[in-house]
Amino acid sequence: MEDYMVELAGVQVEEPIALQLMLFDILKHIDTHLDFDRFVGWAGLLLGDFSNLDQNLAPTRKVFEYLSQAKALERWDLDALPEKARPRPTPSASGTSSNGCTASCSGA
């Protein structure tokens, strides 16, 4: 069945190891310090993810925008902000702040 679909689509299916080697060559031009032993550990997963995106006709631009935003949130460290720039709980209409404390709560 796969052979028939490949013939029908007019594409060439590469072996996974060949794809990994091609990907390594491409990434080596971007990151000259890329270590092959570390690359092999995650290359198969990355190619599998690309394959899933392709098979599901996912809007790749939106997927990568989402991943970029998620990664930025992972790196975001509120503790690194100056005290004045940190978000503060705001009192709600009921007089209770977002952390559940009323106006009569002590700061301790």
C-alpha positions in Angstrom: 0.0 0.0 0.0 2.8 2.4 0.9 4.5 1.8 -2.4 1.3 2.5 -4.3 0.8 5.8 -2.4 4.4 6.9 -3.0 4.0 6.1 -6.7 0.6 7.9 -6.8 2.0 11.0 -5.1 5.1 11.0 -7.2 7.4 11.4 -4.2 10.6 9.7 -3.0 10.6 8.3 0.5 14.0 8.5 2.3 15.2 6.1 4.9 15.2 7.5 8.4 19.0 7.3 8.8 19.5 9.2 5.5 17.1 11.9 6.7 19.0 12.2 10.0 22.3 12.6 8.1 20.8 15.2 5.8 19.3 17.1 8.8 22.7 16.9 10.6 24.4 18.4 7.5 21.9 21.3 7.4 22.1 22.0 11.1 25.8 21.8 11.1 25.9 24.9 8.8 23.7 26.7 11.4 25.5 25.5 14.5 29.1 24.6 13.9 29.4 23.3 17.4 26.7 20.7 17.0 27.8 17.4 18.5 26.7 14.3 16.4 26.3 12.1 19.4 23.9 14.5 21.1 22.1 15.2 17.8 21.4 11.5 17.2 19.6 11.4 20.5 16.9 13.9 19.4 17.0 13.8 15.6 14.6 10.8 15.2 12.1 12.5 17.5 12.3 15.8 15.5 11.9 14.0 12.2 8.9 12.1 13.6 7.3 15.3 14.7 7.9 16.8 11.2 6.3 13.7 9.8 3.2 14.1 12.0 2.8 17.7 11.0 3.0 16.7 7.4 0.6 13.8 7.7 -2.0 15.9 9.6 -1.6 18.8 7.2 -0.9 21.0 10.2 -0.4 24.8 9.6 3.3 24.7 10.3 3.7 28.5 10.7 1.1 28.4 13.5 2.6 25.4 15.2 6.1 27.0 15.3 4.7 30.3 16.5 3.0 28.4 19.3 6.2 26.5 20.2 8.2 29.8 20.2 5.7 31.4 22.5 5.7 28.3 24.8 9.5 28.3 24.9 9.6 32.0 25.7 7.2 31.4 28.6 9.5 28.6 29.9 12.4 31.0 30.0 10.4 33.8 31.6 11.6 34.4 35.1 9.4 36.8 37.2 11.9 36.7 40.0 14.5 38.3 37.7 12.3 41.4 37.3 12.9 44.4 39.5 10.4 44.5 42.4 8.6 47.5 40.9 8.0 45.6 37.6 6.6 42.5 39.1 2.8 41.9 38.7 0.9 42.5 41.8 -2.5 41.0 42.8 -5.3 43.4 42.2 -8.3 43.6 44.5 -11.5 42.3 43.1 -14.9 44.0 43.4 -15.6 41.9 46.5 -12.6 43.4 48.3 -10.7 40.1 48.0 -7.4 40.2 46.2 -6.6 37.5 43.5 -4.7 35.5 46.2 -7.9 35.3 48.3 -6.9 37.8 51.0 -9.3 40.5 52.1 -8.4 44.0 53.0 -8.1 43.0 56.7 -5.4 40.4 55.9 -2.0 41.2 57.3 1.1 41.4 55.1 2.8 38.5 57.0 
